[in-house]
Amino acid sequence: MRWSITLGAIAGTAIRVHVTFLLFLLFIGVVVYRANGPAAAWDTLAFVTLIFICVVLHEFGHILMARRFGIKTRDVTLFPIGGVASMERMPDKPWQELMVAIAGPAVNLVIAAVILAVMGTSLNIDDLAGIGNVSTSLAMRIAAANLILMVFNLLPAFPMDGGRVLRALLATQMGKARATRIAAGIGQAFAFVLGFLGFFGNPMLIFIAFFIFIAAGAEADTAALHDATSDLSVGDAMITTLTPLRPSDTIRETVDRLLRSTDDDFPVIDEQGTAFGLVTRNEILLALSQNSDMTPISALMRTADFVLNANDPLEKALVAFETLNVPALLVVDTTGQATGMITRTSIAQIMLVRTARPGWALHRGGILAENLPGVSRGPRAASSSPSR
């Protein structure tokens, strides 16, 4: 993610800190320093830092549970409002999503329980209310904060953990898209209430409410998109009229093709039609000002580490775009020969068609590859089935 600093990695998951989090720490330190002096400022910074370490552990509760279901997580990033784990997807089965959602708050409960057990004490309402009191021991305040984090995250406000628990329970009785709409609606209503309360003394609540409202709506839109494309294949949305480049093409030769095309993404394919990678219009233009005219396009391209097959469900492409930082994906056959390309725009176009005609679907009976190198320019072998 842009504007983030990588601190390291645990079990293959990178830990990153967004610059806004560092600015938040600086802001808190300056405010407390000016109000109560250096000792209070250092205590507050230590408290906030430890809380966010607990947030990282909370996220790894989700990450490790998801890994048990075969779901990898690329990174977890710390923001002023908490941590965000970039899982490659959410579990398909409701009970698995339930387990992943509960794992995070369970970590906070364990942290609080361990601290209290070591100290040989317990918490009461006064301890929870005095979480900002520097005269209270730091360990007690961390324990109290973890319990508050657990309770807050379990509120049924999507996309927080409690909202995901609610969606998982609803999904056992109805479709995931409908369950998401209901959970997101509840989350947005909660955000409205939280934002309203923020006007009475805590501006941070307004910021959190805004995040919840936007995130809940985005999650509902994503679920609706996945539901609407559940019966479509990659072949239904792929682009087959391409402007291919070869790995040995120079920047000068590439620019000539770029000027004769309106494409934004260009597949890099050898003479036999084997897919090598992709390069974007912006990357070519940037290279034009920074590289020699004779630089081969293979030095600029993004290698095709992840490719699709025309028969793959379109859901697979959606998940790839959500988890991979790529503008387009190549579509290949079983021998690695390029047959097309799929982009976010091509998926958006098929959704527009689906909006106008909900039952529409195109089934390609062959390879539309007239413009690909190494493929003869005979008549197209594809056929379209009637709309369903």
Wavefront OBJ file of the C-alpha trace (Angstrom):
o trace
v 0.000 0.000 0.000
v 1.206 3.482 -0.848
v 2.586 5.701 1.930
v 3.330 2.729 4.172
v 6.599 1.561 5.724
v 7.406 -2.142 6.026
v 8.697 -3.064 9.484
v 9.249 -6.749 8.825
v 7.330 -9.964 8.301
v 5.887 -12.729 10.466
v 5.065 -16.128 8.958
v 5.094 -14.671 5.453
v 2.851 -11.699 6.252
v 4.442 -8.247 6.015
v 3.800 -5.768 8.845
v 3.448 -2.211 7.603
v 2.817 1.144 9.227
v 1.011 3.834 7.286
v 2.528 7.296 7.551
v -0.766 8.601 8.954
v -0.215 6.375 11.973
v 3.197 7.934 12.594
v 1.675 11.402 12.214
v -1.029 10.363 14.664
v 1.596 9.331 17.228
v 3.403 12.629 16.733
v 0.172 14.584 17.145
v -0.766 12.723 20.345
v 2.722 13.183 21.786
v 2.771 16.938 21.090
v -0.728 17.504 22.503
v -0.018 15.593 25.730
v 3.427 17.179 26.072
v 2.005 20.698 25.873
v -0.782 19.855 28.329
v 0.984 17.685 30.923
v 4.718 17.678 30.256
v 7.277 15.178 28.937
v 6.621 12.356 31.431
v 2.942 12.187 30.526
v 3.789 12.406 26.838
v 6.173 9.436 26.996
v 3.663 7.426 29.029
v 0.907 8.137 26.499
v 3.124 7.223 23.553
v 4.104 3.956 25.261
v 0.451 3.191 25.950
v -0.663 3.911 22.368
v 2.258 1.927 20.913
v 1.482 -1.104 23.091
v -2.192 -0.899 22.139
v -1.292 -1.019 18.478
v 0.989 -3.991 19.103
v -2.098 -5.659 20.554
v -3.968 -4.631 17.394
v -1.309 -6.403 15.302
v -1.714 -9.524 17.450
v -5.492 -9.191 17.001
v -5.027 -9.155 13.220
v -2.735 -12.173 13.379
v -5.519 -13.998 15.170
v -7.580 -13.522 12.010
v -4.612 -14.276 9.749
v -3.596 -17.554 11.399
v -7.174 -18.807 11.565
v -7.697 -17.937 7.884
v -4.487 -19.778 7.046
v -6.016 -22.937 8.507
v -8.610 -22.686 5.732
v -6.000 -22.175 3.027
v -6.309 -18.372 2.862
v -3.082 -16.385 2.714
v -2.568 -12.794 3.878
v -0.107 -10.578 2.026
v 0.280 -7.888 4.690
v -1.251 -6.112 7.667
v -1.106 -2.318 7.786
v -1.512 -0.106 10.847
v -3.675 3.004 10.501
v -4.738 5.500 13.199
v -8.119 3.721 13.375
v -6.635 0.221 13.673
v -5.147 -2.569 11.581
v -6.179 -3.805 8.137
v -5.173 -7.294 7.000
v -5.039 -7.882 3.232
v -6.394 -11.403 2.974
v -6.547 -12.888 -0.508
v -10.223 -13.648 0.081
v -12.769 -14.308 2.783
v -13.799 -17.912 3.508
v -16.576 -19.287 1.328
v -18.300 -21.226 4.100
v -20.179 -19.233 6.769
v -18.788 -21.276 9.655
v -15.240 -20.595 8.450
v -15.889 -16.842 8.282
v -17.358 -17.085 11.786
v -14.171 -18.706 13.093
v -11.928 -16.144 11.347
v -14.003 -13.243 12.682
v -13.991 -14.472 16.288
v -10.251 -15.246 16.325
v -9.246 -11.567 16.531
v -11.322 -10.589 19.591
v -10.317 -13.903 21.198
v -6.679 -12.737 21.059
v -7.602 -9.532 22.931
v -9.372 -11.590 25.590
v -6.316 -13.826 25.994
v -3.976 -10.812 26.303
v -6.155 -9.254 29.006
v -6.484 -12.570 30.858
v -2.715 -13.199 30.818
v -1.922 -9.699 32.141
v -4.475 -10.007 34.942
v -3.282 -13.523 35.826
v 0.335 -12.356 36.062
v -0.682 -9.388 38.217
v -2.955 -11.566 40.342
v -5.845 -9.117 40.139
v -9.070 -8.416 38.286
v -10.706 -5.473 36.551
v -13.734 -3.486 37.646
v -15.754 -0.664 36.107
v -13.476 1.964 37.640
v -10.451 0.378 35.952
v -12.188 0.490 32.585
v -13.255 4.104 33.108
v -9.750 5.129 34.199
v -7.998 3.836 31.096
v -6.663 7.332 30.383
v -5.414 7.944 33.915
v -1.598 7.915 33.926
v -1.586 7.181 37.665
v -2.990 3.706 36.894
v -0.378 1.082 36.079
v 0.386 0.692 32.413
v -0.279 -3.053 32.526
v -3.772 -2.547 33.992
v -4.571 0.028 31.325
v -3.405 -2.354 28.576
v -5.592 -5.117 30.010
v -8.577 -2.783 30.175
v -7.938 -1.522 26.649
v -7.878 -5.077 25.289
v -11.241 -5.832 26.852
v -12.641 -2.629 25.367
v -11.190 -3.548 21.958
v -12.772 -6.982 22.201
v -16.230 -5.621 23.059
v -16.046 -2.832 20.467
v -14.973 -5.217 17.695
v -17.799 -7.606 18.526
v -20.485 -4.961 18.034
v -22.679 -6.159 15.119
v -21.534 -3.317 12.871
v -20.145 -4.501 9.553
v -17.272 -4.550 8.586
v -16.064 -4.977 12.187
v -15.661 -8.488 13.522
v -19.103 -8.549 15.101
v -20.615 -7.554 11.770
v -18.788 -10.410 10.075
v -20.075 -12.787 12.749
v -23.589 -11.487 12.032
v -23.116 -11.974 8.285
v -21.821 -15.510 8.786
v -24.855 -16.386 10.908
v -27.249 -14.798 8.399
v -25.498 -16.547 5.498
v -26.447 -19.919 6.960
v -30.082 -18.998 6.311
v -29.820 -16.944 3.093
v -27.412 -16.055 0.291
v -24.141 -14.344 1.106
v -25.011 -11.236 -0.935
v -28.281 -10.706 0.945
v -26.599 -11.432 4.285
v -23.947 -8.849 3.419
v -26.566 -6.231 2.515
v -28.325 -6.709 5.846
v -25.094 -6.684 7.876
v -23.813 -3.648 5.953
v -27.087 -1.810 6.533
v -26.821 -2.433 10.259
v -23.185 -1.308 10.160
v -24.065 1.945 8.408
v -26.870 2.626 10.899
v -24.386 2.073 13.720
v -21.927 4.423 11.997
v -24.591 7.124 11.834
v -25.245 6.808 15.586
v -21.515 6.776 16.342
v -20.943 9.868 14.230
v -23.824 11.660 15.938
v -22.308 10.919 19.357
v -18.978 12.217 18.091
v -20.429 15.710 17.743
v -20.813 15.800 21.528
v -17.164 15.794 22.478
v -15.132 13.130 20.663
v -14.240 14.003 17.058
v -12.399 10.672 16.703
v -15.788 8.925 16.757
v -16.792 10.897 13.659
v -13.682 9.678 11.857
v -14.339 6.052 12.872
v -18.003 6.376 11.891
v -17.028 7.665 8.446
v -14.683 4.702 7.940
v -17.332 2.176 9.023
v -19.993 3.738 6.787
v -17.777 3.750 3.688
v -16.298 0.292 4.332
v -19.732 -1.270 4.929
v -21.058 0.160 1.676
v -17.989 -0.984 -0.256
v -18.281 -4.498 1.169
v -21.950 -4.660 0.188
v -21.100 -3.521 -3.361
v -18.322 -6.116 -3.620
v -20.639 -8.901 -2.433
v -23.284 -7.804 -4.942
v -20.667 -7.880 -7.727
v -19.537 -11.385 -6.788
v -23.147 -12.562 -6.614
v -24.059 -11.032 -9.986
v -21.108 -12.719 -11.728
v -21.353 -16.083 -10.000
v -22.536 -17.842 -13.190
v -20.060 -16.157 -15.563
v -16.666 -17.374 -16.688
v -13.441 -15.516 -17.418
v -14.136 -16.155 -21.099
v -17.339 -14.141 -20.846
v -15.434 -10.993 -19.871
v -12.034 -11.394 -21.517
v -10.688 -9.121 -24.245
v -9.553 -10.961 -27.368
v -8.662 -8.092 -29.709
v -5.231 -7.253 -28.348
v -2.187 -5.197 -29.251
v 0.547 -7.707 -28.390
v 4.211 -6.907 -27.845
v 7.185 -9.240 -28.014
v 9.817 -9.497 -25.248
v 12.543 -8.323 -27.660
v 10.635 -5.251 -28.868
v 12.463 -2.027 -28.038
v 10.905 1.012 -26.412
v 11.060 2.815 -29.791
v 9.144 -0.002 -31.513
v 6.694 -0.194 -28.610
v 5.893 3.509 -28.735
v 5.037 3.188 -32.433
v 2.444 0.545 -31.577
v 1.212 2.500 -28.587
v 0.439 5.519 -30.810
v -1.660 3.329 -33.117
v -3.686 1.836 -30.268
v -6.154 3.043 -27.662
v -5.322 0.159 -25.301
v -4.033 0.886 -21.806
v -2.611 -2.612 -21.216
v -0.370 -4.569 -23.573
v 0.357 -8.314 -23.317
v 3.948 -9.408 -23.917
v 3.883 -12.594 -25.991
v 6.597 -14.405 -27.936
v 6.433 -15.610 -31.553
v 4.856 -18.916 -30.510
v 2.086 -17.165 -28.580
v 3.459 -17.993 -25.110
v 2.455 -15.411 -22.503
v 5.358 -13.625 -20.800
v 3.828 -10.643 -19.046
v 2.033 -7.309 -19.240
v 3.046 -3.679 -19.538
v 0.822 -0.606 -19.246
v 0.671 2.523 -21.385
v 1.820 4.647 -18.425
v 4.825 2.381 -17.804
v 5.862 2.672 -21.442
v 5.569 6.474 -21.414
v 7.532 6.669 -18.166
v 10.263 4.440 -19.606
v 10.427 6.677 -22.662
v 11.788 9.494 -20.495
v 14.044 7.341 -18.304
v 15.430 4.558 -20.529
v 17.275 4.162 -23.793
v 15.205 3.775 -26.962
v 16.811 0.350 -27.429
v 15.758 -1.000 -24.012
v 13.770 -4.235 -24.560
v 10.192 -4.323 -23.356
v 11.040 -7.427 -21.279
v 12.917 -5.072 -18.916
v 9.723 -3.130 -18.237
v 7.037 -5.782 -18.203
v 5.292 -7.240 -15.198
v 5.796 -11.012 -15.436
v 2.722 -13.186 -15.780
v 3.075 -14.956 -12.439
v -0.705 -15.337 -12.162
v -2.755 -16.255 -15.226
v -6.323 -17.355 -15.861
v -8.059 -19.845 -18.111
v -11.137 -18.918 -20.141
v -13.115 -21.618 -18.332
v -12.237 -20.310 -14.869
v -15.140 -18.719 -12.984
v -15.136 -14.921 -13.194
v -15.105 -14.991 -9.390
v -11.461 -16.083 -9.605
v -10.584 -12.938 -11.559
v -12.455 -10.735 -9.077
v -10.543 -12.241 -6.158
v -7.243 -11.776 -8.033
v -7.929 -8.092 -8.678
v -8.863 -7.589 -5.021
v -5.633 -9.115 -3.763
v -3.037 -8.430 -6.487
v -1.831 -4.975 -7.409
v -2.216 -5.512 -11.160
v -4.127 -3.578 -13.829
v -4.869 -6.637 -15.979
v -4.504 -10.422 -16.100
v -3.571 -12.660 -19.009
v -5.806 -15.535 -20.078
v -4.032 -18.637 -21.406
v -4.927 -22.130 -22.528
v -3.574 -25.367 -21.051
v -0.329 -25.063 -23.056
v 0.416 -21.528 -21.885
v -0.646 -19.923 -25.175
v -2.234 -16.503 -24.705
v -5.905 -16.394 -25.654
v -6.897 -13.005 -24.242
v -6.748 -10.580 -21.366
v -9.119 -9.455 -18.638
v -9.158 -6.029 -16.987
v -11.195 -4.215 -14.369
v -12.790 -2.266 -17.211
v -13.838 -5.412 -19.076
v -15.467 -6.728 -15.900
v -17.238 -3.384 -15.415
v -18.533 -3.580 -18.982
v -19.990 -7.029 -18.520
v -21.698 -5.784 -15.358
v -23.278 -2.947 -17.349
v -24.585 -5.520 -19.825
v -25.862 -7.635 -16.947
v -27.635 -4.581 -15.500
v -29.410 -3.993 -18.810
v -30.111 -7.688 -19.383
v -29.747 -9.735 -16.148
v -29.807 -13.146 -17.841
v -27.110 -12.394 -20.409
v -24.115 -14.683 -20.763
v -21.654 -15.359 -23.569
v -20.059 -18.778 -23.904
v -17.018 -18.834 -26.145
v -16.613 -22.055 -28.045
v -13.051 -21.468 -29.154
v -10.025 -19.208 -28.998
v -10.426 -15.645 -30.225
v -6.789 -14.973 -30.939
v -6.569 -13.552 -34.433
v -4.233 -10.755 -33.367
v -1.882 -12.858 -31.297
v 1.567 -13.695 -32.685
v 2.046 -17.262 -33.772
v -1.685 -17.806 -34.422
v -3.033 -17.958 -37.956
v -5.541 -15.353 -39.019
v -8.264 -17.745 -39.990
v -11.937 -17.254 -39.167
v -12.863 -17.089 -35.533
v -13.678 -20.386 -33.941
v -15.886 -18.937 -31.252
v -19.626 -19.169 -31.130
v -22.146 -17.505 -28.888
v -24.901 -19.337 -27.096
v -28.332 -17.766 -26.689
v -28.918 -15.600 -23.643
v -30.054 -17.497 -20.657
l 1 2 3 4 5 6 7 8 9 10 11 12 13 14 15 16 17 18 19 20 21 22 23 24 25 26 27 28 29 30 31 32 33 34 35 36 37 38 39 40 41 42 43 44 45 46 47 48 49 50 51 52 53 54 55 56 57 58 59 60 61 62 63 64 65 66 67 68 69 70 71 72 73 74 75 76 77 78 79 80 81 82 83 84 85 86 87 88 89 90 91 92 93 94 95 96 97 98 99 100 101 102 103 104 105 106 107 108 109 110 111 112 113 114 115 116 117 118 119 120 121 122 123 124 125 126 127 128 129 130 131 132 133 134 135 136 137 138 139 140 141 142 143 144 145 146 147 148 149 150 151 152 153 154 155 156 157 158 159 160 161 162 163 164 165 166 167 168 169 170 171 172 173 174 175 176 177 178 179 180 181 182 183 184 185 186 187 188 189 190 191 192 193 194 195 196 197 198 199 200 201 202 203 204 205 206 207 208 209 210 211 212 213 214 215 216 217 218 219 220 221 222 223 224 225 226 227 228 229 230 231 232 233 234 235 236 237 238 239 240 241 242 243 244 245 246 247 248 249 250 251 252 253 254 255 256 257 258 259 260 261 262 263 264 265 266 267 268 269 270 271 272 273 274 275 276 277 278 279 280 281 282 283 284 285 286 287 288 289 290 291 292 293 294 295 296 297 298 299 300 301 302 303 304 305 306 307 308 309 310 311 312 313 314 315 316 317 318 319 320 321 322 323 324 325 326 327 328 329 330 331 332 333 334 335 336 337 338 339 340 341 342 343 344 345 346 347 348 349 350 351 352 353 354 355 356 357 358 359 360 361 362 363 364 365 366 367 368 369 370 371 372 373 374 375 376 377 378 379 380 381 382 383 384 385 386 387 388
